[in-house]
């Protein structure tokens, strides 16, 4: 093989193989962090709900924290492969275990932020009435130390991240984390697309308020993509469809109640997967009468 042919072979290797190898490596590094915009990622896989990561000018912002040490460690390792900037903030969108239990496994100094009602709900008894683990003194450092009521702004260098509260819905404390330039919002569990909506009545959630809250969100924000805890990214039309389906269920339940149908009879008018939500709507209608 002459020198000229060898040189051509080496150049072809550099051009073809190395970029392919790098692309493979990047795919591996980002297996649990899906880029949705420059510096903005969804946290996938692991135990717990989907969350978010924003790589800012002077630090990293996390949205929700999974629910066990392994998942938290995997998330942090994934972030380290993308940036050496420290994690500065963690926003809990609401108080469900699959969004907050991972707080306690964040070893580096982090400021935890949530709606004021979310911090209160950390201490709320579980669905079965047993006490919350967050009453334990050793977990105090991992509670939200900064809370807000209606809206607040957070800055990572020049980057502004907006936190909004639009009202009761899935719980009493659902926060929307809005990236205005990207037109992307992280909304926690305010929508479920692969199953009927979950409303935590025991935490003060309400399906009728849920509809109003989502409507206010669409009227206020110009977001075009909505990242949630248990569904693929949704657009505005999908959110509007979700609202319409909720209203349709509520209207049907109201109509059946007016015809003096029992809860069991009403449930028989819906799919098996809707039974829990229909029971919630039924109780809300009866309480309002």
PALUMMAR-330481 format. One line per 8 residues: number of its first residue (from 1); for each residue x, y, z of N, C-alpha, C. Coordinates in Angstrom, 2 decimals, padded with zeros to 5 digits. Atoms other than C-alpha are relative to their C-alpha. Layout:
% PALUMMAR-330481
NUM) X:Y:Z:X:Y:Z:X:Y:Z  ... $
This chain:
% PALUMMAR-330481
1) 000.86:-001.20:000.00:000.00:000.00:000.00:000.89:001.24:000.00  -000.84:-001.19:000.05:001.64:003.29:-001.09:-000.47:001.05:000.99  000.28:-001.03:-001.01:001.75:006.36:001.12:-001.26:000.79:-000.31  001.18:-000.78:000.40:-000.90:008.21:-000.88:-001.29:-000.76:000.32  001.19:000.81:-000.29:-003.40:005.33:-000.57:-000.24:-000.11:001.50  000.13:000.06:-001.46:-002.67:005.02:003.15:-000.61:001.28:000.55  000.51:-001.29:-000.46:-003.35:008.73:003.63:-001.50:000.12:-000.28  001.43:-000.04:000.36:-006.68:008.45:001.77:-000.81:-000.90:000.94 $
9) 000.68:000.95:-000.89:-007.64:005.43:003.90:-000.18:000.60:001.40  000.07:-000.61:-001.34:-006.84:007.27:007.15:-001.02:001.12:000.03  000.96:-001.11:000.05:-008.83:010.32:006.08:-001.44:-000.52:-000.05  001.34:000.59:000.06:-011.83:008.16:005.18:-000.42:-000.55:001.36  000.28:000.53:-001.34:-011.60:006.46:008.58:-000.42:001.11:000.95  000.30:-001.12:-000.89:-011.57:009.81:010.37:-001.35:000.61:-000.32  001.26:-000.64:000.41:-014.47:011.17:008.34:-001.21:-000.87:000.30  001.15:000.89:-000.10:-016.70:008.09:008.48:-000.17:-000.64:001.37 $
17) 000.14:000.80:-001.21:-015.94:006.16:011.64:-000.11:000.83:001.27  -000.03:-000.75:-001.26:-015.20:008.76:014.30:-001.32:000.72:000.27  001.32:-000.61:-000.28:-018.43:010.80:013.87:-001.04:-001.02:000.38  000.96:001.05:-000.33:-020.41:007.55:013.92:000.19:-000.48:001.42  -000.31:000.44:-001.35:-018.64:006.44:017.06:-000.44:001.02:001.03  000.39:-001.06:-000.92:-019.24:009.82:018.70:-001.52:000.06:000.15  001.47:-000.01:-000.05:-022.93:009.71:017.77:-000.51:-001.13:000.87  000.39:001.13:-000.85:-023.21:006.26:019.35:000.21:000.34:001.46 $
25) -000.32:-000.35:-001.38:-021.51:007.55:022.48:-001.02:000.99:000.56  000.98:-000.97:-000.45:-023.85:010.53:022.70:-001.34:-000.65:000.28  001.28:000.70:-000.20:-026.88:008.24:022.34:000.02:-000.74:001.33  -000.13:000.71:-001.27:-025.59:006.17:025.28:-000.07:000.98:001.16  -000.05:-000.97:-001.09:-024.87:009.24:027.41:-001.37:000.61:000.26  001.28:-000.68:-000.15:-028.30:010.70:026.76:-001.18:-000.97:000.05  001.05:001.01:000.01:-030.25:007.45:027.10:-001.13:000.34:000.97  001.02:-000.32:-000.98:-032.08:008.75:030.19:-000.35:001.49:000.00 $
33) 000.27:-001.43:000.11:-031.99:012.46:029.31:-000.28:000.31:-001.47  000.41:-000.26:001.38:-033.91:013.34:026.16:-000.03:001.51:-000.25  -000.05:-001.42:000.30:-033.03:016.73:024.69:-001.26:000.42:-000.75  001.19:-000.51:000.68:-036.13:018.72:023.75:000.22:001.43:-000.52  -000.40:-001.31:000.49:-034.43:022.11:023.23:001.43:000.22:000.49  -001.38:-000.26:-000.39:-030.98:023.63:023.64:000.12:000.13:001.52  -000.21:-000.03:-001.45:-029.93:022.86:027.23:-001.16:-000.49:000.83  001.21:000.41:-000.72:-033.37:021.51:028.13:-000.32:-001.47:-000.32 $
41) 000.17:001.44:000.16:-034.03:017.80:028.69:-001.19:-000.50:000.82  000.92:000.79:-000.81:-036.73:015.41:029.84:000.79:-001.11:000.67  -000.60:001.14:-000.70:-035.67:012.85:032.46:-000.92:-001.20:-000.21  000.79:001.18:000.29:-036.88:009.45:031.29:000.50:-001.19:000.81  -000.34:001.26:-000.65:-036.80:005.94:032.75:000.21:000.20:001.50  -000.15:-000.08:-001.44:-035.88:005.20:036.34:-001.33:-000.18:000.71  001.21:000.19:-000.82:-038.37:004.78:039.18:-000.54:001.36:000.40  000.60:-001.29:-000.27:-040.73:007.69:039.43:-000.44:000.68:-001.28 $
49) 000.55:-000.72:001.14:-042.34:010.24:037.15:001.09:000.63:-000.86  -000.90:-000.77:000.85:-040.73:011.99:034.22:000.25:001.36:000.63  -000.34:-001.32:-000.50:-038.94:015.18:035.17:000.72:000.80:-001.06  -000.69:-000.85:000.95:-036.78:017.85:033.60:001.35:000.45:000.52  -001.31:-000.55:-000.31:-033.25:019.23:033.50:000.24:001.20:-000.91  -000.42:-001.14:000.80:-032.17:022.70:032.38:001.44:000.33:000.36  -001.40:-000.36:-000.20:-028.46:023.45:031.93:000.11:001.50:-000.22  -000.05:-001.45:000.10:-028.18:027.16:032.69:001.41:000.54:-000.08 $
57) -001.30:-000.68:000.13:-025.36:029.70:032.48:000.93:-000.32:001.15  -000.85:000.19:-001.18:-024.13:029.15:036.02:-000.43:-001.17:000.87  000.44:001.14:-000.80:-025.86:025.98:037.18:-001.11:-000.77:-000.68  001.00:000.93:000.54:-028.42:023.25:036.65:-001.28:000.09:000.83  001.32:000.03:-000.64:-032.14:023.27:037.43:-000.63:-001.37:-000.26  000.74:001.26:000.12:-033.97:019.99:038.11:-001.47:000.25:000.23  001.45:-000.04:-000.21:-037.73:019.53:037.83:-000.43:-001.40:000.44  000.37:001.26:-000.65:-038.91:016.75:040.17:001.21:-000.93:000.16 $
65) -001.21:000.70:-000.46:-036.65:014.10:041.67:-000.09:-001.53:000.02  000.14:001.45:-000.04:-037.79:010.53:040.92:-000.35:-000.44:001.43  000.43:000.42:-001.33:-038.32:008.35:044.00:000.91:-001.00:000.70  -000.94:000.84:-000.74:-035.30:006.21:044.87:001.43:000.43:-000.33  -001.40:-000.42:000.12:-031.52:006.59:045.21:000.59:-000.38:-001.35  -000.56:000.47:001.27:-030.65:004.53:042.13:-000.41:000.93:-001.14  000.48:-000.87:001.08:-032.81:006.70:039.86:000.61:001.39:000.10  -000.62:-001.31:-000.20:-031.44:009.90:041.38:001.46:-000.04:-000.42 $
73) -001.43:000.13:000.35:-027.83:008.69:041.03:000.18:-000.08:-001.51  -000.08:000.13:001.46:-028.44:007.73:037.39:-000.24:001.35:-000.68  000.28:-001.33:000.55:-029.91:011.17:036.68:001.20:000.91:000.16  -001.15:-000.87:-000.27:-026.98:012.96:038.30:001.20:-000.40:-000.86  -001.10:000.47:000.85:-024.46:010.79:036.43:-000.23:000.43:-001.44  000.32:-000.45:001.35:-026.24:011.60:033.18:000.29:001.47:-000.18  -000.26:-001.45:000.05:-026.04:015.32:033.95:001.50:000.28:-000.04  -001.45:-000.21:-000.05:-022.32:015.07:034.76:000.67:-000.27:-001.34 $
81) -000.56:000.30:001.32:-021.70:013.62:031.31:-000.29:001.09:-001.02  000.37:-001.10:000.89:-023.27:016.71:029.76:000.65:001.31:000.43  -000.52:-001.25:-000.53:-022.00:019.48:032.03:000.68:-000.22:001.34  -000.64:000.04:-001.32:-019.73:020.09:035.01:-000.57:001.08:000.93  000.63:-001.03:-000.82:-022.01:022.86:036.31:-000.77:-000.65:001.15  000.67:000.59:-001.17:-023.49:022.27:039.79:-001.52:000.07:-000.10  001.45:-000.07:-000.12:-027.14:021.47:040.44:-000.33:001.05:001.07  000.28:-001.10:-000.93:-028.43:024.67:042.07:-001.42:-000.04:000.55 $
89) 001.40:-000.05:-000.40:-032.21:024.30:042.18:-000.72:-001.30:-000.37  000.90:001.11:000.31:-034.82:021.54:042.31:-001.42:000.46:000.29  001.39:-000.40:-000.15:-038.48:022.37:041.72:-000.86:-001.25:000.08  000.99:001.07:-000.11:-041.12:019.93:042.97:-001.33:000.53:-000.53  001.24:-000.50:000.59:-044.22:020.33:040.78:-001.22:-000.27:000.87  001.05:000.28:-000.98:-046.44:018.75:043.48:000.55:-001.08:000.94  -000.51:000.77:-001.14:-046.21:016.41:046.47:-000.11:-001.52:-000.13  000.09:001.45:000.13:-046.74:012.90:045.04:001.38:-000.63:000.16 $
97) -001.26:000.66:-000.33:-044.06:010.41:046.11:000.91:-000.17:-001.21  -000.83:000.24:001.19:-042.91:009.71:042.54:000.61:001.28:-000.57  -000.58:-001.29:000.40:-042.02:013.42:042.21:000.91:000.59:001.08  -000.73:-000.66:-001.09:-040.51:014.21:045.62:000.91:-000.91:000.83  -000.77:000.87:-000.91:-039.08:011.13:047.36:001.49:000.01:-000.31  -001.41:-000.06:000.36:-035.82:011.49:045.44:000.73:001.19:000.58  -000.66:-001.17:-000.62:-035.16:014.85:047.15:001.08:-000.42:000.99  -000.89:000.40:-001.10:-033.53:013.03:050.06:001.30:-000.64:-000.47 $
105) -001.20:000.65:000.52:-030.93:011.42:047.78:000.88:000.96:-000.79  -000.85:-001.01:000.62:-029.55:014.68:046.37:001.07:000.37:001.01  -001.06:-000.17:-001.00:-026.19:014.79:048.14:000.63:001.39:-000.02  -000.63:-001.32:000.07:-024.92:018.16:046.89:-000.96:001.08:000.46  000.89:-001.09:-000.47:-026.24:021.49:048.26:-000.91:000.48:-001.11  001.01:-000.39:000.99:-029.46:022.27:046.40:-001.10:000.78:000.70  001.15:-000.74:-000.52:-032.24:024.80:046.96:-001.27:-000.63:-000.56  001.25:000.63:000.41:-035.64:023.06:046.89:-001.11:001.06:-000.01 $
113) 001.03:-001.01:000.22:-038.56:025.13:045.57:-001.32:-000.68:-000.34  001.32:000.56:000.31:-042.31:024.45:045.43:-001.07:001.04:000.32  001.13:-000.85:-000.42:-045.73:026.06:045.74:-000.20:-000.15:001.50  000.16:000.03:-001.45:-046.61:026.91:049.33:-000.90:-001.15:000.46  000.86:001.12:-000.36:-049.37:024.28:049.35:000.72:-001.33:-000.16  -000.76:001.24:000.21:-046.93:021.66:048.08:000.82:-000.32:001.24  -000.77:000.24:-001.23:-044.69:022.11:051.12:-000.91:-000.55:001.10  000.95:000.50:-001.01:-047.75:021.62:053.35:-000.37:-001.45:-000.28 $
121) 000.42:001.35:000.36:-048.71:018.49:051.43:001.11:-001.04:000.18  -001.07:000.94:-000.36:-045.28:016.96:052.11:-000.36:-000.72:001.30  000.33:000.54:-001.32:-046.64:016.41:055.63:-001.38:-000.65:000.05  001.37:000.52:000.02:-050.09:015.25:054.54:000.03:-001.52:000.18  000.07:001.47:-000.13:-051.04:011.71:055.64:-000.18:-000.66:-001.36  000.17:000.75:001.24:-050.93:009.08:052.94:-001.48:-000.29:-000.24  001.38:000.31:000.36:-054.07:007.94:051.16:-000.67:-000.91:001.03  000.56:000.93:-000.99:-054.52:005.16:053.77:-000.03:000.57:001.42 $
129) 000.06:-000.67:-001.30:-054.21:007.67:056.62:001.26:-000.10:000.84  -001.24:000.13:-000.76:-050.73:006.67:057.78:000.82:001.29:-000.11  -000.77:-001.26:000.01:-048.33:009.53:058.68:001.02:000.05:-001.12  -001.01:-000.22:001.03:-046.01:011.00:056.08:001.40:-000.17:000.57  -001.39:000.12:-000.42:-042.32:010.10:056.29:000.68:001.36:000.12  -000.64:-001.32:000.00:-041.57:013.79:055.76:-000.13:000.72:001.33  000.02:-000.53:-001.35:-042.41:014.43:059.40:001.28:-000.33:000.76  -001.24:000.39:-000.67:-039.06:012.83:060.27:001.01:001.15:-000.05 $
137) -000.94:-001.14:-000.05:-036.50:015.46:061.41:001.17:-000.12:-000.98  -001.17:000.17:000.88:-033.69:013.93:059.32:-000.30:000.35:-001.46  000.35:-000.35:001.38:-035.62:014.75:056.12:-000.22:001.51:-000.18  000.22:-001.45:000.05:-035.98:018.45:056.99:000.86:000.72:-001.05  -000.83:-000.72:000.99:-033.00:019.54:054.79:-000.45:-000.17:-001.45  000.40:000.30:001.37:-034.73:018.10:051.72:-001.41:000.50:-000.33  001.30:-000.63:000.23:-038.00:020.01:052.07:000.18:001.30:-000.78  -000.10:-001.30:000.67:-038.75:023.07:049.91:000.28:001.11:001.01 $
145) -000.34:-001.12:-000.89:-037.07:026.05:051.58:-000.46:001.32:-000.57  000.57:-001.18:000.64:-038.47:028.56:049.09:-001.35:-000.40:-000.59  001.34:000.27:000.55:-042.18:028.67:048.28:-000.56:001.27:-000.64  000.65:-001.15:000.63:-044.40:030.92:046.18:-001.50:-000.23:000.01  001.46:000.10:-000.03:-048.12:031.64:045.93:-000.61:000.00:-001.41  000.62:-000.11:001.33:-049.06:032.76:042.39:001.01:-000.14:-001.14  -001.00:000.02:001.06:-045.94:033.33:040.31:001.34:000.47:000.55  -001.33:-000.47:-000.35:-042.19:033.67:040.73:000.95:-000.25:-001.17 $
153) -001.01:000.17:001.03:-039.11:033.96:038.55:001.29:-000.48:000.65  -001.25:000.58:-000.43:-035.84:032.10:038.87:001.01:000.29:-001.10  -001.00:-000.33:001.00:-032.61:033.15:037.15:001.21:-000.90:000.13  -001.27:000.72:000.10:-029.71:030.99:036.05:000.87:000.82:-000.94  -000.67:-000.99:000.83:-027.41:033.74:034.86:-001.07:000.89:-000.60  001.01:-000.86:000.63:-029.41:035.77:032.33:-001.31:-000.72:-000.31  001.18:000.79:000.36:-031.92:032.93:031.81:-001.07:000.08:001.07  001.14:-000.07:-000.90:-035.33:033.47:033.37:-000.87:-001.22:-000.16 $
161) 000.92:001.13:-000.03:-037.42:030.46:034.35:-001.21:000.43:000.82  001.21:-000.46:-000.66:-041.04:031.15:035.31:-000.72:-001.15:000.69  000.81:000.96:-000.75:-043.02:029.29:037.98:-001.39:000.60:000.17  001.38:-000.47:-000.03:-046.80:029.59:037.77:-000.89:-000.96:000.79  001.05:000.79:-000.65:-049.72:028.44:039.89:-001.33:000.51:-000.52  001.27:-000.39:000.61:-053.10:028.43:038.17:-001.22:-000.50:000.76  001.13:000.42:-000.82:-055.24:026.74:040.82:-000.01:-001.49:000.29  000.19:001.39:-000.41:-056.48:023.43:042.20:-000.26:-000.87:-001.23 $
169) 000.24:000.95:001.09:-056.50:020.37:039.95:000.30:-001.41:000.45  -000.46:001.33:-000.43:-054.62:017.09:040.37:000.17:-000.02:001.51  -000.09:-000.23:-001.44:-053.77:018.36:043.89:-000.34:001.47:000.23  000.21:-001.45:-000.23:-053.92:021.82:045.49:001.26:000.79:-000.31  -001.31:-000.68:000.04:-050.31:022.64:044.62:000.76:-000.18:-001.31  -000.68:000.34:001.25:-049.58:021.90:040.96:000.69:001.22:-000.64  -000.81:-001.08:000.56:-046.77:024.10:039.63:000.28:-000.24:-001.47  -000.42:000.03:001.40:-046.11:024.91:035.98:001.35:000.70:-000.09 $
177) -001.33:-000.57:000.21:-042.44:025.50:035.11:000.09:000.36:-001.47  000.14:-000.48:001.37:-042.38:027.64:031.99:001.30:000.61:-000.51  -001.15:-000.54:000.70:-039.49:028.30:029.61:-000.55:000.80:-001.19  000.72:-000.86:000.95:-040.84:031.27:027.66:000.63:000.00:-001.39  -000.65:-000.06:001.31:-038.25:031.45:024.88:-000.21:-001.29:-000.78  000.17:001.30:000.64:-038.59:027.74:024.14:-001.47:-000.37:-000.20  001.44:000.28:000.03:-042.40:027.82:024.60:-000.28:-001.43:000.48  000.14:001.33:-000.58:-042.10:024.68:026.72:-000.39:000.13:001.47 $
185) 000.45:-000.01:-001.40:-043.92:024.03:030.02:000.05:-001.41:000.56  000.05:001.25:-000.76:-043.41:021.27:032.56:-001.16:000.12:000.98  001.25:-000.17:-000.75:-046.77:020.63:034.22:-000.30:-001.13:000.98  000.23:001.05:-000.98:-046.31:017.63:036.50:-001.07:-000.98:-000.44  001.06:000.98:000.29:-049.39:015.41:036.66:-001.33:000.66:-000.35  001.25:-000.69:000.35:-051.90:017.93:035.36:-000.66:-000.55:-001.26  000.67:000.76:001.05:-052.55:015.72:032.36:000.50:-001.44:000.02  -000.32:001.40:000.27:-052.65:011.96:031.85:-000.62:-000.29:-001.37 $
193) 000.50:000.22:001.36:-052.98:010.94:028.20:-000.26:-001.46:-000.31  000.16:001.43:000.28:-052.71:007.15:028.29:-000.98:-000.67:000.96  000.97:000.49:-000.97:-055.25:006.76:031.08:-000.85:001.18:000.44  000.81:-001.12:-000.50:-058.08:008.83:032.61:000.76:000.81:001.04  -000.67:-000.91:-000.92:-056.99:011.82:034.66:-000.10:-000.49:001.44  -000.01:000.31:-001.43:-055.98:011.18:038.27:-000.24:001.28:000.77  000.30:-001.13:-000.88:-057.48:013.57:040.83:000.15:-000.49:001.43  -000.21:000.41:-001.40:-056.21:013.28:044.40:-000.93:000.79:000.92 $
201) 000.98:-000.68:-000.86:-059.33:014.24:046.35:000.50:000.09:001.43  -000.47:000.00:-001.39:-057.63:013.31:049.61:001.04:001.09:000.25  -000.91:-001.14:-000.12:-055.14:016.11:048.92:-000.67:001.30:-000.41  000.71:-001.22:000.38:-057.83:018.60:047.95:-000.16:000.20:-001.49  000.18:-000.11:001.43:-057.76:017.92:044.21:-001.47:-000.02:-000.40  001.39:-000.10:000.43:-060.94:018.56:042.22:-000.06:000.03:-001.53  000.03:000.12:001.46:-061.88:017.62:038.65:-000.57:001.24:-000.68  000.58:-001.20:000.60:-064.02:020.72:037.99:000.99:001.16:000.05 $
209) -001.04:-001.02:-000.10:-061.26:023.01:039.24:001.15:-000.32:-000.95  -001.04:000.45:000.93:-058.82:020.96:037.17:-000.25:000.57:-001.41  000.37:-000.54:001.32:-060.67:022.01:034.00:000.27:001.50:-000.05  -000.21:-001.45:-000.05:-060.59:025.68:035.04:001.49:000.35:000.02  -001.43:-000.25:-000.15:-056.91:025.49:035.97:000.73:-000.17:-001.33  -000.64:000.21:001.30:-055.83:024.02:032.63:-000.41:001.07:-001.00  000.47:-001.05:000.89:-057.96:026.57:030.79:000.74:001.30:000.26  -000.76:-001.22:-000.35:-056.28:029.43:032.68:001.44:-000.11:-000.49 $
217) -001.38:000.20:000.45:-052.88:027.93:031.86:000.13:000.29:-001.50  -000.05:-000.22:001.44:-053.62:027.91:028.12:-000.24:001.47:-000.35  000.30:-001.41:000.27:-055.03:031.45:028.25:001.17:000.91:000.38  -001.06:-000.86:-000.53:-052.00:032.79:030.14:001.34:-000.22:-000.69  -001.32:000.33:000.54:-049.01:031.01:028.63:-000.07:-000.29:-001.50  -000.08:000.28:001.43:-047.91:030.75:025.03:000.71:-001.31:-000.30  -000.70:001.27:000.16:-046.47:027.28:025.53:-000.58:-000.79:-001.16  000.42:000.86:001.11:-046.58:024.95:022.53:000.28:-001.47:000.28 $
225) -000.30:001.37:-000.40:-045.13:021.85:024.21:-000.19:-000.11:001.52  000.30:000.20:-001.41:-046.25:020.44:027.56:000.57:-001.35:000.44  -000.63:001.22:-000.52:-044.08:017.92:029.41:-000.66:-000.38:001.32  000.71:000.43:-001.20:-045.86:015.86:032.04:000.65:-001.24:000.59  -000.64:001.06:-000.75:-045.03:013.18:034.56:-000.16:-001.39:-000.53  000.29:001.37:000.39:-046.56:010.17:032.85:-000.47:-000.13:-001.45  000.45:000.03:001.38:-047.20:011.01:029.20:001.06:000.58:-000.92  -000.87:-000.62:000.99:-045.42:011.92:026.00:-000.30:001.50:-000.07 $
233) 000.18:-001.44:000.13:-044.98:015.61:025.22:-001.27:000.29:-000.80  001.29:-000.34:000.62:-048.35:017.17:024.33:000.05:001.41:-000.57  000.14:-001.36:000.53:-049.27:020.19:022.20:-001.29:000.62:000.54  001.17:-000.72:-000.52:-052.02:022.75:022.84:-001.30:-000.71:-000.37  001.21:000.70:000.42:-054.60:020.83:020.82:-000.28:-001.21:000.88  000.16:001.17:-000.87:-053.99:017.77:022.98:-000.54:000.41:001.37  000.50:-000.49:-001.30:-054.53:019.79:026.17:-001.48:000.39:-000.14  001.39:-000.41:000.23:-057.74:021.25:024.72:-000.91:-001.22:-000.14 $
241) 000.78:001.24:000.11:-058.95:017.76:023.81:-000.21:-000.64:001.36  000.09:000.53:-001.36:-058.19:016.60:027.35:-001.07:000.74:000.81  001.00:-000.82:-000.70:-060.26:019.49:028.75:-001.41:-000.36:-000.48  001.32:000.32:000.56:-063.15:018.68:026.39:-000.49:-001.36:000.48  000.38:001.34:-000.46:-063.12:015.00:027.41:-000.40:000.02:001.47  000.38:-000.13:-001.41:-063.20:015.95:031.09:-001.38:000.62:000.14  001.31:-000.65:-000.04:-066.15:018.26:030.50:-001.11:-000.95:-000.44  000.98:000.96:000.49:-067.95:015.54:028.57:-000.35:-001.02:001.09 $
249) 000.25:000.95:-001.09:-067.54:013.07:031.44:-000.83:000.67:001.11  000.70:-000.70:-001.08:-068.68:015.65:033.99:-001.46:000.26:-000.37  001.37:-000.25:000.44:-071.74:016.59:031.94:-000.85:-001.26:000.02  000.74:001.26:000.02:-072.74:012.95:031.52:-000.34:-000.45:001.42  000.26:000.38:-001.40:-072.38:012.26:035.26:-001.10:000.87:000.59  001.04:-000.91:-000.49:-074.48:015.34:036.09:-001.37:-000.41:-000.52  001.27:000.38:000.62:-077.18:014.26:033.66:-000.55:-001.28:000.62  000.45:001.27:-000.58:-077.33:010.73:035.11:-000.44:000.18:001.46 $
257) 000.41:-000.28:-001.38:-077.50:012.08:038.67:-001.38:000.64:000.01  001.31:-000.65:000.10:-080.41:014.30:037.64:-001.10:-000.99:-000.31  000.99:001.06:000.29:-082.13:011.12:036.45:-000.06:-001.03:001.14  000.03:000.81:-001.23:-081.63:009.68:039.95:000.70:-001.37:-000.15  -000.78:001.21:000.13:-079.12:007.06:038.83:000.96:-000.14:001.18  -000.93:000.25:-001.10:-077.02:005.44:041.56:001.43:000.04:-000.53  -001.41:-000.01:000.40:-073.21:005.56:041.54:000.33:-001.25:-000.81  -000.28:001.25:000.71:-073.10:001.91:040.46:-000.58:000.03:-001.42 $
265) 000.63:-000.10:001.33:-075.51:002.56:037.58:000.79:000.97:-000.89  -000.78:-000.98:000.77:-073.47:005.59:036.51:001.32:-000.59:-000.46  -001.28:000.62:000.37:-070.22:003.67:036.58:-000.16:-000.98:-001.16  000.24:000.96:001.08:-071.74:001.07:034.27:-000.12:000.66:-001.36  000.11:-000.75:001.25:-072.12:003.81:031.65:001.37:000.38:-000.57  -001.35:-000.39:000.40:-068.33:004.26:031.43:000.91:-001.22:-000.09  -000.99:001.07:000.10:-065.25:002.19:030.66:000.53:-000.35:001.38  -000.54:000.46:-001.28:-063.70:000.16:033.46:001.15:000.87:000.46 $
273) -001.16:-000.83:-000.35:-060.56:002.32:033.32:-000.39:001.37:000.55  000.45:-001.31:-000.44:-062.67:005.41:034.11:-000.67:-000.02:001.37  000.80:000.17:-001.21:-064.29:004.04:037.28:000.42:000.93:001.13  -000.47:-000.83:-001.12:-062.11:005.90:039.79:-000.32:001.47:-000.25  000.28:-001.40:000.32:-062.40:009.25:038.01:-001.49:000.29:000.07  001.45:-000.21:-000.02:-066.17:008.85:037.60:-000.51:000.07:001.44  000.36:-000.05:-001.41:-066.48:008.12:041.31:000.33:001.34:000.62  -000.41:-001.32:-000.50:-064.58:011.34:042.04:-000.96:001.08:-000.48 $
281) 000.92:-000.99:000.56:-066.80:013.39:039.72:-001.36:-000.11:000.67  001.30:000.24:-000.65:-069.93:011.82:041.24:-000.04:000.66:001.39  -000.04:-000.57:-001.35:-068.91:012.83:044.77:000.04:001.52:-000.05  -000.08:-001.45:000.11:-068.04:016.36:043.63:-001.36:000.59:-000.35  001.32:-000.49:000.40:-071.44:016.81:041.96:-000.97:-000.08:001.16  000.92:000.16:-001.13:-073.32:015.44:044.97:000.27:001.02:001.10  -000.34:-000.99:-001.02:-071.43:017.75:047.33:-000.45:001.41:-000.38  000.37:-001.36:000.45:-072.25:020.79:045.19:-001.51:000.21:-000.06 $
289) 001.46:-000.11:000.08:-075.99:020.02:045.09:-000.60:000.41:001.34 $
